Amino acid sequence: MAIVPGTKGYSEQAEQLISRYESISFVVKHRAALHLIPRAPSEVLDIGAGTGADAAWFADAGYFVVAVEPTAELRNSGMALHSKSPIEWIDDSLPDLSRLPQGRKFDLVMITAVWMHLDERERAAAMPRVAMLLRPKGNLIMSLRHGPHALGRRTFDVSAEETVQLASASSLRCTLSAKTESAGELNRRAGITWSRLAFTF
Ligand SMILES: C[S@@+](CC[C@H](N)C(=O)[O-])C[C@H]1O[C@@H](n2cnc3c(N)ncnc32)[C@H](O)[C@@H]1O
């Protein structure tokens, strides 16, 4: 299978990243959007799930979780680290998510720290595909990274405004737009900030 362009650098850096991803508290990371998370049991899709730290939080809290992760090293580590958490792992990627059946729908879709790895064409193709995955009252929660680009990875400067416009073209209205600092110490010190966005129909 061809390498997914947005994953550039992740397999090489997986070893350092695994402990970083696992050390960040779900509640701290997602504080701005916690009120938009539906009650369990609901169906959650985490796209670009990394090591599945967030997916495990959902699974352990009684949600049905699908974790999509194209980087084998992160996905395999996540499967091993969270083997006791009932997570359905899928090797797939944006924009197409071709391994998720067309009719499959979720109450919540999380895209955390992933969207800025997609180029303009991929972002435009991904938004309608993501919208198709949401139930009528479902929520999409996203975060966009701003600041210095991570060395060795493919990242683009993506604004909240562009993302809100793309979502709107897929009939999704914005219910949250907040700027936050990084939950992780290293990123905070590097001056990386985040847009926290949420959408529903
Ligand atoms: C910064 S990590 C975030 C991981 C996780 N969401 C978290 O918050 O810990 C970005 C993730 O996006 C994944 N990724 C990159 N390009 C992707 C694509 N086109 N589709 C899905 N995931 C992608 C990478 O493999 C990596 O796991």
Ligand as a Chemical Component Dictionary entry (heavy atoms), coordinates in Angstrom:
data_LIG
# 
_chem_comp.id                   LIG 
_chem_comp.type                 NON-POLYMER 
_chem_comp.pdbx_formal_charge   0 
_chem_comp.three_letter_code    LIG 
# 
loop_
_chem_comp_atom.comp_id 
_chem_comp_atom.atom_id 
_chem_comp_atom.alt_atom_id 
_chem_comp_atom.type_symbol 
_chem_comp_atom.charge 
_chem_comp_atom.model_Cartn_x 
_chem_comp_atom.model_Cartn_y 
_chem_comp_atom.model_Cartn_z 
_chem_comp_atom.pdbx_ordinal 
LIG C1  C1  C 0  -0.344 14.713 15.739 1  
LIG S1  S1  S 1  -0.861 13.058 15.496 2  
LIG C2  C2  C 0  -2.368 13.059 16.449 3  
LIG C3  C3  C 0  -2.734 11.720 16.996 4  
LIG C4  C4  C 0  -3.986 11.705 17.894 5  
LIG N1  N1  N 0  -5.156 12.189 17.202 6  
LIG C5  C5  C 0  -3.754 12.460 19.169 7  
LIG O1  O1  O 0  -4.390 13.499 19.379 8  
LIG O2  O2  O -1 -2.925 12.002 19.967 9  
LIG C6  C6  C 0  -1.458 13.062 13.829 10 
LIG C7  C7  C 0  -1.938 11.719 13.349 11 
LIG O3  O3  O 0  -2.562 11.862 12.086 12 
LIG C8  C8  C 0  -2.259 10.737 11.304 13 
LIG N2  N2  N 0  -2.479 11.107 9.895  14 
LIG C9  C9  C 0  -1.658 11.783 9.071  15 
LIG N3  N3  N 0  -2.218 11.884 7.853  16 
LIG C10 C10 C 0  -3.427 11.286 7.915  17 
LIG C11 C11 C 0  -4.467 11.067 6.969  18 
LIG N4  N4  N 0  -4.384 11.471 5.709  19 
LIG N5  N5  N 0  -5.580 10.409 7.392  20 
LIG C12 C12 C 0  -5.691 9.984  8.674  21 
LIG N6  N6  N 0  -4.726 10.161 9.600  22 
LIG C13 C13 C 0  -3.609 10.801 9.227  23 
LIG C14 C14 C 0  -0.821 10.418 11.673 24 
LIG O4  O4  O 0  -0.478 9.097  11.336 25 
LIG C15 C15 C 0  -0.848 10.682 13.176 26 
LIG O5  O5  O 0  -1.214 9.547  13.904 27 
# 
loop_
_chem_comp_bond.comp_id 
_chem_comp_bond.atom_id_1 
_chem_comp_bond.atom_id_2 
_chem_comp_bond.value_order 
_chem_comp_bond.pdbx_ordinal 
LIG C1  S1  SING 1  
LIG S1  C2  SING 2  
LIG S1  C6  SING 3  
LIG C2  C3  SING 4  
LIG C3  C4  SING 5  
LIG C4  N1  SING 6  
LIG C4  C5  SING 7  
LIG C5  O1  DOUB 8  
LIG C5  O2  SING 9  
LIG C6  C7  SING 10 
LIG C7  O3  SING 11 
LIG C7  C15 SING 12 
LIG O3  C8  SING 13 
LIG C8  N2  SING 14 
LIG C8  C14 SING 15 
LIG N2  C9  SING 16 
LIG N2  C13 SING 17 
LIG C9  N3  DOUB 18 
LIG N3  C10 SING 19 
LIG C10 C11 SING 20 
LIG C10 C13 DOUB 21 
LIG C11 N4  SING 22 
LIG C11 N5  DOUB 23 
LIG N5  C12 SING 24 
LIG C12 N6  DOUB 25 
LIG N6  C13 SING 26 
LIG C14 O4  SING 27 
LIG C14 C15 SING 28 
LIG C15 O5  SING 29 
# 
